[in-house]
Amino acid sequence: MRVALSLFGAFRDYQPTAQLTLDVADGARVADLREAVAAYGQAHWPTFQPALLARSAFASATCVLRDGDGIPADGQMAILPPVSGG
């Protein structure tokens, strides 16, 4: 399954475009996608911080997903790093 992952926050600093496309197995869960992003980041992003990925959320077009949730059938997702501010 091909996943089109929109990047936000610090992840935009890693990738020259605002989107990353990854292939994961059919029936993959968000945890599988998180592992795929980690592998991609370690291979392609020199300043990649795995701790940032560990604290980030994944979302479909309609909701935030947990690691045990399946990837939406349309493969459209976003990665949302933690934010702070006031």
C-alpha positions in Angstrom: 0.0 0.0 0.0 1.3 3.4 -0.8 0.9 6.1 1.8 1.0 9.9 1.0 2.1 11.5 4.2 1.8 15.2 4.6 4.5 16.7 6.7 4.1 19.5 9.3 6.2 21.4 11.8 9.8 20.2 12.2 9.3 17.4 9.6 9.1 20.1 6.9 12.7 21.0 7.8 13.8 17.4 6.9 12.1 17.0 3.6 12.3 19.5 0.7 8.6 19.0 -0.1 5.7 19.0 2.2 4.9 15.4 1.4 6.6 12.0 1.7 5.3 8.9 -0.1 6.1 5.5 1.5 5.1 1.9 0.7 3.9 -0.3 3.6 2.3 -3.7 3.6 -1.4 -4.1 2.9 -3.2 -4.1 6.2 -0.5 -2.1 7.9 -1.2 -0.2 11.1 0.0 3.3 12.1 2.8 1.7 14.1 4.1 0.1 10.9 4.0 3.5 9.2 5.8 5.0 12.2 8.6 2.4 11.7 8.7 3.1 8.0 9.1 6.9 8.6 11.9 6.1 11.2 13.8 4.0 8.7 13.4 6.6 6.0 14.5 9.4 8.3 17.6 7.5 9.4 18.5 6.9 5.8 17.7 10.3 4.3 17.5 13.0 6.9 20.9 13.8 8.5 19.4 15.7 11.4 16.5 13.3 12.0 15.5 13.0 15.7 13.8 9.7 16.4 12.5 11.2 19.7 10.4 13.7 17.7 8.8 11.0 15.7 8.1 9.0 18.9 6.1 12.0 20.3 4.3 12.8 17.0 0.8 11.9 16.1 -0.5 10.5 12.8 -3.9 11.6 11.4 -6.3 10.8 8.6 -8.4 13.5 7.0 -10.9 13.2 9.8 -9.2 12.1 13.0 -6.0 11.5 14.9 -5.0 7.8 14.8 -3.4 5.6 17.4 -0.5 3.2 16.6 -2.9 0.2 16.6 -5.3 1.7 14.1 -5.2 0.7 10.5 -4.1 3.0 7.7 -7.0 4.6 5.8 -7.8 2.9 2.6 -7.1 6.1 0.6 -3.5 6.2 2.0 -3.8 9.9 2.8 -2.3 10.8 6.2 -0.4 13.5 8.0 2.3 13.5 10.7 1.8 16.0 13.4 4.7 16.8 15.7 4.0 18.1 19.2 3.5 21.9 19.4 3.8 24.4 22.2 3.2 28.1 22.5 0.8 30.5 23.9 
